[in-house]
Amino acid sequence: MPRWLKIVLKILGGIIALVIVLLLAVTIYINSNKAKLLAKLNTKLNEKIDGSLSIGDISISLFKNFPHASLSLDNVLVRDKKWMEHHHTLLDAKDMDVVVDAGQLLSGTISIDHIDISNSAIYIYSDSTGYSNTSIFKKSNKPKTPSGKSSLEAELSNINLNNVSLTIDNQKGKKLFKFDVNQLKGKMDFPDSGWTAKAYLKVTARSLAFKTVHGSFIKDKVIEGDLVAGSNHTTGKINVTSKNFNIGGDVFKLDALFAPAKVSKNFTFHLVADKILWKSAASLVSPNISKTLYKFNLDKPISVNALISGNFSGGDPLLYITTVVRNNTLTIPGAVINDCNFDGMFTNNYVKGQELGDENSIINLYRLEGRFSNVPFKIDTASVINLTTPIAQGNFHARFPLTDLNQTFARVIKFNEGSADVSMRFKADVVALQINKPYVAGYINLNNANFNYIPRDLNLKNTSLSLHVNNGNLVINNIRVQSGRSVVQMEGRVNNFLNLYYNAPEKLIVNWDINSPQLHLAEFLGYLNRRKSAPVKPAPKGSTAATVDKVNTILDKSHAELHMHVGKVFYKKFLATNANADLLLSEDGIEMKNITVNHAGGALAIRGRILQDNVSNRFSISTVVRHVDIHEFFYAFDNFGLTAPTYKNLKGYLSAKAMVNGKFDGKGGIAQKSMTGNVLLNLTDGALIDFNPLKTIGKIAFPFRDLNNIEIPNLDGDFDINGDKITIKPMQISSSVINADVEGVYSLGRGTNVAIDVPLRNPKKDLSITDKAERQKKRYKGIVIHVKAQDDGTGKVKMSWNKDHKKT
């Protein structure tokens, strides 16, 4: 071995031996002077505080932070001078390592390099007067060291925290910040201008309540990232930045600015996330805000830019949050909007100068567009104001083909053609829609619509209408409805529409003015049929289908007053002109207040009701017929079910009063055997023409009389109707050929039993008698034939002698 190498090895061995001796000396010194060192450490640290500091035990580690020595302190308690009043310990450290200069330690001097705190609790407390337990730290008046650092800065340039609970409790400002610090490791430098720091942070936020009554931001979220901080002595402000600030699994860019107490106690957080889910973003804010945000949702991630600024002394912080949403799916209460795009903004400073908070909050959605139930729409600006009682408002615009509505209105209506143009201003309570009624104003225009109204099975085509809502009233005009050959022009109005819509739909009354050049009633028989039953399975609550079901229910429950004028009314063979009607349509059916028409040279007036339910549609009608041509009248109504005589056999002018009840058969006709009531009639200038039953009898009984044209100057009749049976009350028929007394039951089916008394005296012999009593006496002079028209049991009517006739 070369001599120089031996010398080097001996020197290294000596140095190592010296270090070992020194380390052993330090260890022996500390172990021998533990109490003395502990006292010196307590004294040194208590020089920095205005309160009390106690250390339970001390031990040394020479290799943990070599060449420095680590003093391990156990059960360190730091309390301010008012601890007995508030009982909040500033520092309760179970494990605390104070890294000191080993060489200076041998000389009895403690020079702190850095401090590691583990398994501890830090509680920074301020009472309602503004006093804080951090006042324990005295202001240092010592000059700076040659390096530019004060002795305290040099000693506290590096503090590491592990498994530490950090609480900032501000009773005056009603703020509570509480974090479980899993790890905080950093290094500070102190240039002449101030200080800089780099740190790694991993904490769990148990509370970040800027106002405790509202709850915590980012509650129970894990926060992790690398921080760069700095402060300037001139401004006193602290800047903190991070490019990977992870909150609950979502990565943000962070820029924060703090102004310490001696400046203004202000703070500002600027957070930017390129991609974050709506629910994740909503979970970061306090419950008073999130409870409203949770009512909405977006399926895909969005970008968020949040600015939070305030004052540590008290009050809510100012929030200004923006977002950009593109090609997303937005869920709102009761609806889903697809292909959604908008720029969003939230702030709790809606009205400048007012107190920050929920009542002064607003959510704005700019240039909102999307598809609601397959209907494309646009809203210039939609707003939700006041998070305490959220109010949504905006301007809604949409133009679309009506077929886009089929999926939404499948239970009620099916569109085949047409377009819609909608423009609405709305304002509605998001939470208590039923309590605080919405404001809606604007119009809905439907053009060239062809559709089927399913509950009534009505097919309408070339239909147009314009709905205007203003001051809670609904005005419906420019309506054109066509069903087959019928064309109807309508104008309508519903006063107090929005209030009644929610509170009492059964009180909704639509006033309609209806005009039509011609109306074919057969095309509207759906109104006479009972409504089709609603779907057995109800739509999910809050869904669009549920809203449609509600509208359909309201259509059932509401009332419509119809004031109609129709030039011509057609129904099968019936034709009326100059028809006027006042109708009331309700859930129960149709009330005919006053219907008048001209028909067959005379007039008809009708009053009554059509009662509609899920079983059948019943009617109760009072009719007055004035001087109508009986030939045309019987032709129009298919002889009222009579097989004889028919309209071909009748001539004259009929007047009548009828009160009848019955049921419709679902096809616009009257159900068999359903009609009951009474009919009073009067026939003037009448004639029975070519009535074969009388002609057959007359050839034998009256061979010399003209039975082809039996004139009846006047005839009064009183009939009771009960199903298919018509009871003919005693009726005298006086004619030019024959007189007859008729009484009994005439059946449209089986059961006919009519007694007919026929005086054989020729009525022409009595034409010169002007005295009615004398004429009546002469009526029965001579032979009177008593016959019976009776059902033979098979439905055929046969004539026979009436053996049961009672002589008078």
LINHU-V906265 format. One record per residue. N is the residue number from 1. PSI is psi in radians with two decimals (none if undefined). D_CENTER is the distance of its C-alpha to the mean C-alpha in whole Angstrom. Layout:
# LINHU-V906265
N|PSI|D_CENTER  N|PSI|D_CENTER
This chain:
# LINHU-V906265
1|2.29|96  2|2.67|96  3|-0.67|97  4|-0.57|95  5|-0.68|92  6|-0.70|94  7|-0.74|93  8|-0.79|90  9|-0.66|89  10|-0.69|91  11|-0.79|89  12|-0.72|86  13|-0.64|87  14|-0.70|88  15|-0.80|84  16|-0.77|83  17|-0.72|85  18|-0.74|84  19|-0.77|81  20|-0.74|81  21|-0.73|83  22|-0.77|81  23|-0.73|78  24|-0.64|80  25|-0.73|81  26|-0.78|78  27|-0.82|77  28|-0.65|80  29|-0.80|79  30|-0.78|76  31|-0.56|77  32|-0.45|80  33|0.55|78  34|-0.84|74  35|-0.71|75  36|-0.79|76  37|-0.71|73  38|-0.71|71  39|-0.77|72  40|-0.71|72  41|-0.78|69  42|-0.76|67  43|-0.79|70  44|-0.77|68  45|-0.63|65  46|-0.31|65  47|-0.46|67  48|-0.14|63  49|2.77|61  50|1.29|61  51|-2.40|61  52|2.53|62  53|2.28|62  54|2.50|63  55|2.19|64  56|-0.78|64  57|2.86|66  58|2.46|68  59|2.89|69  60|2.54|70  61|2.10|69  62|-0.33|71  63|-0.21|69  64|-0.70|66  65|0.69|66  66|2.39|69  67|0.09|71  68|2.81|69  69|2.51|69  70|2.11|66  71|2.01|66  72|2.06|64  73|2.40|63  74|2.50|62  75|1.05|60  76|2.22|59  77|2.23|58  78|2.10|57  79|2.49|57  80|3.06|57  81|-0.27|59  82|0.37|56  83|-0.63|55  84|-0.34|56  85|-0.73|54  86|-0.32|51  87|0.61|52  88|1.93|50  89|2.19|52  90|-0.79|52  91|2.18|53  92|1.60|54  93|2.06|55  94|-0.70|56  95|2.20|58  96|2.12|59  97|2.11|61  98|1.96|63  99|2.11|65  100|2.91|68  101|2.06|71  102|-0.69|73  103|-0.78|77  104|-0.48|76  105|-0.62|75  106|-0.52|79  107|0.03|80  108|0.11|77  109|2.36|75  110|1.98|71  111|1.95|69  112|2.22|66  113|-0.88|64  114|2.98|61  115|2.34|59  116|2.20|57  117|2.23|55  118|2.68|53  119|0.98|52  120|3.02|51  121|2.27|49  122|2.17|49  123|1.84|47  124|2.04|47  125|2.39|46  126|2.28|46  127|-3.08|46  128|-0.29|45  129|-0.17|48  130|-0.10|48  131|2.42|50  132|2.54|50  133|-0.11|52  134|-0.14|52  135|-0.08|55  136|-0.50|57  137|2.14|58  138|2.62|61  139|2.36|61  140|2.27|64  141|0.13|67  142|2.54|69  143|2.78|70  144|2.72|68  145|2.87|70  146|-0.45|72  147|-0.08|69  148|-0.12|67  149|2.53|65  150|2.82|65  151|-0.64|66  152|-0.74|63  153|-0.72|61  154|-0.62|64  155|-0.45|63  156|0.46|59  157|-0.24|59  158|1.89|57  159|2.22|55  160|2.41|53  161|2.39|51  162|2.21|50  163|1.01|48  164|2.36|48  165|2.12|45  166|2.14|44  167|2.29|43  168|1.87|42  169|1.86|42  170|1.68|41  171|-0.61|41  172|-0.78|42  173|-0.04|39  174|0.82|37  175|2.55|37  176|1.96|37  177|2.19|38  178|2.22|39  179|2.47|40  180|1.86|42  181|1.80|44  182|-0.71|45  183|2.33|47  184|1.95|48  185|2.17|51  186|3.05|52  187|2.29|55  188|2.51|56  189|2.65|59  190|1.38|60  191|3.03|61  192|-0.56|63  193|-0.35|59  194|-2.11|57  195|2.75|56  196|2.74|54  197|2.62|52  198|2.40|51  199|2.67|49  200|2.31|47  201|2.34|45  202|1.91|43  203|2.84|41  204|2.13|38  205|1.90|36  206|-0.50|35  207|2.28|34  208|1.22|34  209|1.88|32  210|-0.34|33  211|1.91|32  212|-0.50|32  213|-0.38|30  214|-0.16|27  215|-3.00|28  216|2.50|30  217|2.77|29  218|0.70|30  219|2.28|30  220|0.39|33  221|2.47|33  222|2.24|36  223|2.25|37  224|2.47|40  225|3.00|42  226|2.28|45  227|2.52|45  228|2.20|48  229|2.80|48  230|2.76|51  231|2.63|52  232|2.27|54  233|-0.54|57  234|-0.86|56  235|-0.48|53  236|0.05|52  237|2.61|49  238|2.25|48  239|2.38|46  240|2.29|44  241|2.70|43  242|2.43|42  243|-0.19|41  244|0.88|40  245|1.76|38  246|2.10|36  247|1.92|33  248|0.51|32  249|-0.11|33  250|2.33|32  251|2.28|35  252|2.77|34  253|2.33|37  254|2.32|38  255|2.08|40  256|2.59|40  257|2.23|42  258|2.37|44  259|2.03|46  260|3.05|48  261|-0.66|49  262|-0.22|52  263|-1.34|50  264|-0.07|46  265|0.39|44  266|2.75|41  267|2.71|40  268|2.25|38  269|2.28|36  270|1.96|35  271|2.34|33  272|2.20|33  273|2.23|31  274|-0.58|31  275|2.09|29  276|2.46|27  277|2.61|24  278|-0.81|20  279|-0.61|20  280|-0.75|24  281|-0.73|24  282|-0.55|21  283|-0.19|24  284|-0.37|26  285|3.02|25  286|2.75|25  287|-0.57|23  288|-0.45|22  289|-0.77|20  290|-0.52|19  291|-0.54|17  292|-0.73|15  293|-0.58|16  294|-0.26|15  295|-0.18|11  296|2.90|12  297|2.61|15  298|2.30|17  299|-0.69|20  300|2.76|23  301|2.67|25  302|2.91|25  303|2.51|27  304|2.38|27  305|1.92|29  306|2.34|29  307|2.08|32  308|2.10|32  309|2.60|35  310|-2.78|36  311|2.32|39  312|-0.25|40  313|-0.50|41  314|3.03|38  315|2.83|34  316|2.55|31  317|2.73|32  318|2.24|31  319|2.30|28  320|1.85|28  321|2.28|26  322|2.75|26  323|2.74|24  324|2.16|25  325|2.25|22  326|2.33|24  327|0.93|23  328|3.07|20  329|2.04|17  330|2.23|14  331|2.17|11  332|2.89|8  333|2.01|5  334|0.10|4  335|2.76|7  336|2.27|11  337|2.06|13  338|2.87|17  339|0.80|20  340|2.36|18  341|2.37|21  342|2.84|21  343|2.19|23  344|2.68|21  345|2.41|23  346|2.38|22  347|2.66|25  348|0.45|25  349|0.93|27  350|-0.85|25  351|1.95|28  352|2.41|31  353|-0.33|33  354|2.87|31  355|2.40|31  356|2.50|29  357|-3.04|26  358|-0.75|22  359|-0.38|22  360|0.50|24  361|2.73|22  362|2.46|20  363|2.13|18  364|2.31|19  365|1.91|18  366|2.45|21  367|0.82|22  368|2.22|18  369|2.71|18  370|-2.85|17  371|2.07|16  372|2.00|13  373|0.80|13  374|0.18|17  375|2.09|17  376|2.48|18  377|2.92|17  378|2.52|18  379|2.10|17  380|-0.96|21  381|2.09|19  382|2.40|16  383|2.54|16  384|1.98|15  385|2.42|17  386|1.70|18  387|-0.27|17  388|-0.86|18  389|1.45|16  390|2.26|14  391|2.13|13  392|2.43|12  393|2.74|14  394|-3.11|15  395|2.05|17  396|2.26|15  397|2.41|18  398|2.47|19  399|2.23|22  400|2.76|22  401|2.49|23  402|-0.40|21  403|-0.34|22  404|-0.28|20  405|-0.13|17  406|-0.66|19  407|-0.65|17  408|-0.76|14  409|0.45|16  410|-0.50|18  411|-0.32|18  412|-0.74|18  413|2.59|20  414|2.07|22  415|2.41|23  416|-0.38|27  417|2.80|27  418|3.00|26  419|2.81|24  420|2.54|22  421|2.07|22  422|2.36|18  423|2.01|19  424|2.40|16  425|2.27|16  426|2.70|13  427|2.06|13  428|2.57|10  429|2.12|10  430|-0.64|8  431|-0.94|9  432|1.03|10  433|-0.60|8  434|-0.44|10  435|-0.92|13  436|1.81|13  437|2.49|12  438|2.74|11  439|2.24|14  440|2.34|14  441|2.43|17  442|-2.73|19  443|2.75|20  444|2.13|19  445|2.23|22  446|2.35|23  447|2.35|27  448|0.82|29  449|2.28|26  450|2.15|28  451|2.87|26  452|2.15|26  453|1.80|24  454|-0.80|24  455|-0.48|24  456|-0.01|27  457|0.81|28  458|2.32|29  459|2.06|30  460|2.54|29  461|2.84|31  462|0.74|31  463|2.40|28  464|2.63|27  465|2.82|25  466|2.08|24  467|2.28|21  468|2.28|21  469|2.21|19  470|2.33|21  471|0.61|21  472|-0.08|18  473|2.61|20  474|2.14|20  475|2.20|23  476|2.07|24  477|3.10|27  478|0.63|29  479|2.25|28  480|2.08|30  481|2.28|30  482|2.23|33  483|1.87|33  484|-2.10|37  485|-0.05|39  486|2.34|37  487|2.22|36  488|2.32|34  489|2.30|33  490|2.57|30  491|2.36|29  492|2.89|26  493|2.43|24  494|1.96|22  495|2.52|23  496|0.67|20  497|-0.92|17  498|-0.69|14  499|-0.82|16  500|-0.53|17  501|-0.72|13  502|-0.64|12  503|-0.80|15  504|1.31|18  505|-0.45|17  506|-0.26|20  507|-0.04|22  508|2.23|20  509|2.08|23  510|2.10|24  511|2.04|27  512|2.35|29  513|2.08|32  514|2.30|33  515|2.46|36  516|2.34|38  517|-0.59|41  518|2.48|41  519|2.16|39  520|1.83|40  521|-0.52|38  522|-0.42|38  523|-0.11|36  524|0.39|33  525|-0.26|34  526|-0.51|31  527|-0.36|30  528|-0.33|33  529|2.73|32  530|2.57|30  531|2.59|26  532|2.50|26  533|2.59|24  534|2.77|20  535|2.43|20  536|-0.76|22  537|2.03|19  538|2.66|16  539|2.65|13  540|2.43|12  541|2.34|9  542|-0.13|6  543|2.92|7  544|-0.68|8  545|-0.64|11  546|-0.67|9  547|-0.73|7  548|-0.75|11  549|-0.68|12  550|-0.75|11  551|-0.73|12  552|-0.70|15  553|-0.71|16  554|-0.68|16  555|-0.62|18  556|-0.76|20  557|-0.42|20  558|2.94|20  559|2.62|24  560|2.15|26  561|2.07|29  562|2.20|31  563|1.85|34  564|2.52|36  565|2.12|39  566|2.28|40  567|-0.89|44  568|2.40|44  569|2.19|43  570|2.39|44  571|1.85|43  572|-1.99|46  573|-0.07|49  574|2.33|48  575|2.18|48  576|2.66|47  577|2.81|47  578|0.95|46  579|2.33|43  580|2.41|41  581|2.45|38  582|1.97|36  583|2.62|33  584|2.01|30  585|2.25|28  586|-3.12|26  587|-0.57|24  588|-0.36|28  589|-2.47|30  590|2.22|32  591|2.11|34  592|1.70|37  593|-0.72|38  594|1.97|40  595|2.19|41  596|2.38|44  597|2.71|46  598|2.31|49  599|2.39|51  600|0.73|54  601|-0.04|56  602|-2.61|54  603|2.64|51  604|2.43|49  605|2.32|46  606|2.40|44  607|2.67|41  608|-2.90|39  609|2.59|36  610|1.99|35  611|2.19|33  612|2.33|31  613|-2.98|30  614|-0.08|29  615|-0.97|33  616|2.98|34  617|2.03|34  618|2.66|37  619|2.66|39  620|1.95|41  621|2.41|42  622|2.17|45  623|2.43|47  624|2.17|50  625|2.21|52  626|1.92|54  627|0.94|58  628|2.66|56  629|2.02|58  630|-0.50|58  631|-0.91|59  632|-0.64|56  633|-0.83|54  634|-0.61|55  635|-0.78|55  636|-0.58|51  637|0.46|50  638|0.77|52  639|0.25|55  640|0.55|52  641|-0.04|53  642|2.47|57  643|-0.39|59  644|2.42|62  645|2.85|63  646|3.11|60  647|-0.45|60  648|-0.40|63  649|-0.04|65  650|2.55|63  651|2.57|64  652|-2.98|64  653|2.22|61  654|2.38|59  655|2.50|57  656|2.77|55  657|2.29|52  658|2.42|50  659|1.89|48  660|2.69|46  661|2.67|44  662|-2.92|43  663|2.56|40  664|2.63|39  665|0.10|39  666|-0.09|36  667|0.27|38  668|-0.09|39  669|3.13|42  670|2.29|43  671|2.48|43  672|2.45|47  673|0.35|48  674|-0.28|45  675|2.37|47  676|2.77|48  677|-2.86|50  678|2.52|52  679|2.22|54  680|2.27|56  681|2.74|58  682|2.26|61  683|2.23|63  684|2.60|65  685|0.73|67  686|2.95|66  687|2.55|68  688|2.00|68  689|2.24|69  690|0.85|70  691|1.77|69  692|-0.71|71  693|-0.72|71  694|-0.61|73  695|-0.68|75  696|-0.78|76  697|-0.69|77  698|-0.52|79  699|-0.51|81  700|-0.83|83  701|-0.60|82  702|1.16|82  703|-0.33|84  704|0.23|85  705|2.65|82  706|1.75|79  707|0.01|76  708|-0.52|74  709|1.62|73  710|1.94|73  711|2.39|72  712|1.71|70  713|-0.69|70  714|2.38|68  715|2.25|66  716|2.38|64  717|2.62|62  718|2.05|59  719|2.41|57  720|2.35|55  721|2.28|53  722|1.63|52  723|-2.21|50  724|0.21|53  725|2.35|55  726|2.07|57  727|2.09|59  728|1.94|61  729|2.73|63  730|2.13|66  731|2.27|67  732|2.21|70  733|2.06|70  734|2.13|73  735|-3.12|73  736|-0.28|76  737|-0.69|77  738|2.58|76  739|2.64|75  740|2.56|73  741|2.23|71  742|2.41|68  743|2.47|66  744|-2.76|64  745|2.17|62  746|2.21|61  747|2.44|58  748|-0.16|56  749|-1.91|57  750|2.64|59  751|0.24|61  752|2.35|63  753|1.59|65  754|2.21|67  755|2.29|70  756|2.12|72  757|2.14|75  758|1.85|77  759|2.34|80  760|-0.23|82  761|2.39|83  762|2.09|83  763|-0.41|80  764|-0.42|82  765|-0.33|85  766|0.12|83  767|-0.51|81  768|-0.19|84  769|2.10|83  770|-0.38|81  771|2.10|81  772|-0.72|78  773|-0.75|79  774|-0.73|83  775|-0.69|81  776|-0.64|79  777|-0.72|82  778|-0.42|83  779|-0.69|80  780|0.25|81  781|2.30|85  782|-2.68|86  783|2.36|85  784|2.18|81  785|2.29|80  786|1.95|77  787|2.93|75  788|2.31|72  789|1.96|69  790|2.51|68  791|2.33|66  792|0.12|68  793|-0.26|65  794|-0.04|64  795|-0.17|62  796|2.43|65  797|2.28|67  798|2.57|71  799|2.43|73  800|2.90|75  801|2.48|78  802|1.63|76  803|-0.35|78  804|0.17|76  805|2.36|76  806|2.16|77  807|2.51|80  808|none|79
